[in-house]
Amino acid sequence: MGVRPAIPPKRTDAPIACPAWICNNRARVENLWARLKEWRLVATRHEKAARSFLGILCLAAAAHWIKLYQTLALSAVR
């Protein structure tokens, strides 16, 4: 697929050049996963069937989206 890691294997290696939009998107995805893993079922992958896990993942993402939307709506009112 042509995917390469953007993190050097050792601290002493030279940093790997990558466009800023890739770093920004990677950070967004990592932050989303960190928030979703606050849910115990997502963090431990309690549901072993892929279909069940996807359902829990969608539920957690929807709950996160609702919380984010409420926060933005409250800040717009102030």
Secondary structure, DSSP 8 states (H G I E B T S, - for coil): -----SS-SSTTS------HHHHHHHHHHHHHHHHHTTSHHHHTT---SHHHHHHHHHHHHHHHHHHHHHHHHHHHH-
